[in-house]
Amino acid sequence: MTAERDRSNPVDGAAAEPGTTAPAECASAGSPTAGTPSPTEPRNPSDHGKAADIGTGTVTTEADPDSPKRLAGDERRREILAAVREVSAEQGVSHLSVSAVAKTAGCTRSLFYHYFRDMDDAVAAVMDEAIEDFIAELETWNAQRTEGDIEGALDTVAPLFKRLVADGQELPNSLTAGSGALFGGFLHNVVERVARYICDTTVVDFVRLHPLEIDHVYETFYTLVMGLLMYIRTHPDVPDETVKDIIASTLHIDGYTAKRRRPGGAT
């Protein structure tokens, strides 16, 4: 009878489950293993480039130009996400695979699984990254606008939306082009985040100085942002002034613009 292999022994060939242990690429050098020569034993010729510290028992290894780059965790994770974007852009989302992404990122498959459960998890992380980029742009706009200057805010937010759509930051197109469900899910997430952010910041500032003339504030902003993103994607040459007018009329603040200034209305 053949003896059953001990699956608890990693030397016996069993692969560790994703996320349970750091991959071999991340393991620290110098951990004790059977058969490791003591500092007094002659060094194996294959150990060229290693220097033993007899006092601490640690081993320092010179960089091998042919080995995968060893980077900080956050930087390596970002490189893997960049590889997901690159592979999907060049080959299409249907050709996304762990092997293709790992090869493009210059890492091992085990390292990919150290950061992500599977490819769906990595794709979701790419989309989250795109949403954070969009919110960061809005935060910059919100910090730079002059409180109370409604027309000035409109003049700057209209081209901002156009630029974000043109640059593709509002949506990683190559990842969602082949999946209606993926597209719809991501679009909902980005619009929800943008609408919540504006309601929690810009709207709060507005109502300190002006009456709010819309009901269902969050729902109005959600509908407005969704419509703007979709319209600008299909009409990239729409004039900034048109986008500005759409925003102003939807939010009932067109009376604060030069086109329809209210008599005696402060901005």
BATOR-451765 format. One line per field, with one value per residue (C-alpha): x, z, y; residue in three letters. Coordinates in steps of 0.05 Angstrom, whole numbers, plus 5000, padded with zeros to 4 digits. Layout:
REM BATOR-451765
X	c(X|...)
Z	c(Z|...)
Y	c(Y|...)
code	c(ALA|...)
***
This chain:
REM BATOR-451765
X	c(5000|5027|5033|4989|5028|5031|4994|5014|5087|5101|5163|5117|5091|5025|5012|4993|4924|4922|4929|4949|5024|5070|5098|5168|5187|5171|5202|5261|5329|5367|5310|5338|5328|5355|5422|5442|5517|5542|5583|5647|5632|5659|5610|5576|5601|5528|5526|5570|5548|5523|5557|5543|5543|5571|5547|5474|5468|5436|5453|5458|5448|5472|5418|5411|5396|5356|5311|5243|5247|5236|5192|5153|5084|5044|5089|5087|5011|5006|5050|5004|4943|4979|4992|4917|4903|4958|4937|4864|4880|4926|4890|4820|4788|4771|4845|4859|4893|4937|4994|4990|4985|5042|5087|5072|5084|5148|5125|5105|5035|5042|5056|4994|4953|4987|4952|4888|4841|4830|4826|4757|4787|4843|4794|4752|4815|4830|4760|4766|4832|4797|4742|4793|4828|4762|4746|4817|4805|4739|4773|4825|4769|4729|4790|4808|4739|4718|4660|4599|4625|4574|4590|4664|4651|4609|4662|4714|4672|4646|4715|4736|4682|4699|4773|4761|4717|4765|4825|4786|4792|4718|4718|4772|4741|4782|4758|4684|4677|4659|4613|4549|4542|4613|4601|4536|4563|4624|4584|4537|4595|4631|4567|4546|4614|4614|4542|4556|4619|4586|4526|4573|4618|4596|4522|4536|4577|4522|4465|4503|4496|4438|4370|4370|4316|4316|4284|4314|4384|4425|4379|4383|4459|4462|4418|4457|4526|4502|4473|4535|4583|4542|4529|4601|4625|4581|4589|4662|4660|4602|4620|4638|4583|4531|4554|4553|4481|4458|4486|4458|4388|4384|4403|4361|4421|4421|4396|4465|4499|4513|4463|4405|4430|4377|4365|4408|4429|4497|4543)
Z	c(5000|4983|5042|5039|5030|5091|5067|5128|5106|5057|5032|5010|4953|4982|4961|5014|5008|4982|5035|5092|5088|5053|4988|4983|4946|5008|5059|5097|5083|5136|5166|5195|5151|5153|5120|5125|5134|5198|5192|5201|5146|5076|5034|4976|4909|4892|4952|4916|4936|5006|5067|5135|5199|5250|5308|5287|5243|5188|5115|5068|4994|4938|4888|4829|4767|4739|4800|4809|4840|4915|4931|4989|4994|4973|4913|4891|4898|4855|4802|4800|4791|4736|4702|4706|4670|4619|4602|4596|4552|4505|4503|4528|4594|4568|4566|4637|4675|4736|4694|4644|4699|4740|4678|4661|4733|4738|4799|4815|4816|4890|4902|4863|4909|4969|4953|4918|4927|4852|4788|4806|4870|4831|4781|4838|4868|4801|4800|4872|4853|4796|4843|4893|4836|4818|4890|4898|4838|4869|4936|4901|4865|4930|4968|4914|4901|4935|4983|4960|4888|4855|4784|4795|4822|4760|4714|4742|4756|4684|4651|4709|4694|4620|4633|4680|4629|4572|4613|4629|4704|4715|4686|4668|4599|4581|4643|4633|4557|4553|4614|4622|4694|4710|4676|4712|4779|4773|4746|4806|4855|4826|4820|4891|4919|4880|4900|4973|4973|4943|4991|5051|5030|4976|4993|5067|5048|5001|5052|5101|5052|5006|5008|4979|4925|4910|4945|4949|4949|4945|4892|4851|4852|4837|4776|4754|4760|4726|4668|4661|4659|4607|4564|4564|4546|4484|4469|4487|4449|4488|4506|4578|4579|4562|4620|4666|4644|4655|4726|4743|4717|4749|4817|4809|4818|4749|4781|4810|4742|4697|4646|4695|4753|4806|4821|4881|4887|4921|4898)
Y	c(5000|5068|5114|5175|5240|5286|5347|5387|5386|5442|5405|5349|5391|5418|5489|5539|5569|5640|5693|5645|5655|5703|5673|5648|5712|5752|5704|5733|5704|5665|5624|5559|5498|5428|5420|5493|5496|5529|5593|5552|5503|5515|5554|5520|5549|5564|5611|5662|5731|5712|5739|5706|5748|5699|5742|5743|5683|5724|5719|5778|5763|5807|5827|5779|5820|5762|5752|5787|5856|5858|5918|5944|5913|5974|5987|5914|5914|5977|5944|5884|5929|5967|5901|5884|5949|5937|5865|5883|5943|5903|5836|5849|5831|5761|5746|5768|5712|5707|5681|5739|5791|5760|5758|5831|5853|5812|5772|5701|5673|5660|5734|5753|5708|5739|5805|5782|5723|5716|5757|5784|5812|5846|5876|5903|5934|5968|5998|6021|6055|6091|6115|6141|6179|6212|6231|6259|6305|6328|6341|6385|6423|6432|6457|6508|6538|6603|6592|6630|6639|6594|6614|6605|6535|6519|6547|6499|6437|6432|6423|6379|6328|6331|6320|6262|6227|6242|6216|6153|6162|6156|6086|6035|6023|5961|5925|5938|5939|5865|5861|5899|5877|5899|5965|5978|5958|6002|6062|6057|6056|6116|6158|6140|6161|6226|6244|6228|6269|6330|6325|6320|6379|6427|6425|6437|6498|6523|6520|6563|6621|6605|6571|6501|6497|6423|6364|6294|6323|6259|6229|6293|6292|6218|6228|6289|6257|6193|6233|6276|6218|6181|6242|6266|6195|6196|6270|6286|6352|6382|6454|6470|6522|6469|6425|6485|6502|6430|6430|6498|6485|6416|6444|6507|6552|6583|6648|6656|6655|6714|6688|6693|6734|6747|6820|6836|6764|6754|6699)
code	c(MET|THR|ALA|GLU|ARG|ASP|ARG|SER|ASN|PRO|VAL|ASP|GLY|ALA|ALA|ALA|GLU|PRO|GLY|THR|THR|ALA|PRO|ALA|GLU|CYS|ALA|SER|ALA|GLY|SER|PRO|THR|ALA|GLY|THR|PRO|SER|PRO|THR|GLU|PRO|ARG|ASN|PRO|SER|ASP|HIS|GLY|LYS|ALA|ALA|ASP|ILE|GLY|THR|GLY|THR|VAL|THR|THR|GLU|ALA|ASP|PRO|ASP|SER|PRO|LYS|ARG|LEU|ALA|GLY|ASP|GLU|ARG|ARG|ARG|GLU|ILE|LEU|ALA|ALA|VAL|ARG|GLU|VAL|SER|ALA|GLU|GLN|GLY|VAL|SER|HIS|LEU|SER|VAL|SER|ALA|VAL|ALA|LYS|THR|ALA|GLY|CYS|THR|ARG|SER|LEU|PHE|TYR|HIS|TYR|PHE|ARG|ASP|MET|ASP|ASP|ALA|VAL|ALA|ALA|VAL|MET|ASP|GLU|ALA|ILE|GLU|ASP|PHE|ILE|ALA|GLU|LEU|GLU|THR|TRP|ASN|ALA|GLN|ARG|THR|GLU|GLY|ASP|ILE|GLU|GLY|ALA|LEU|ASP|THR|VAL|ALA|PRO|LEU|PHE|LYS|ARG|LEU|VAL|ALA|ASP|GLY|GLN|GLU|LEU|PRO|ASN|SER|LEU|THR|ALA|GLY|SER|GLY|ALA|LEU|PHE|GLY|GLY|PHE|LEU|HIS|ASN|VAL|VAL|GLU|ARG|VAL|ALA|ARG|TYR|ILE|CYS|ASP|THR|THR|VAL|VAL|ASP|PHE|VAL|ARG|LEU|HIS|PRO|LEU|GLU|ILE|ASP|HIS|VAL|TYR|GLU|THR|PHE|TYR|THR|LEU|VAL|MET|GLY|LEU|LEU|MET|TYR|ILE|ARG|THR|HIS|PRO|ASP|VAL|PRO|ASP|GLU|THR|VAL|LYS|ASP|ILE|ILE|ALA|SER|THR|LEU|HIS|ILE|ASP|GLY|TYR|THR|ALA|LYS|ARG|ARG|ARG|PRO|GLY|GLY|ALA|THR)
***
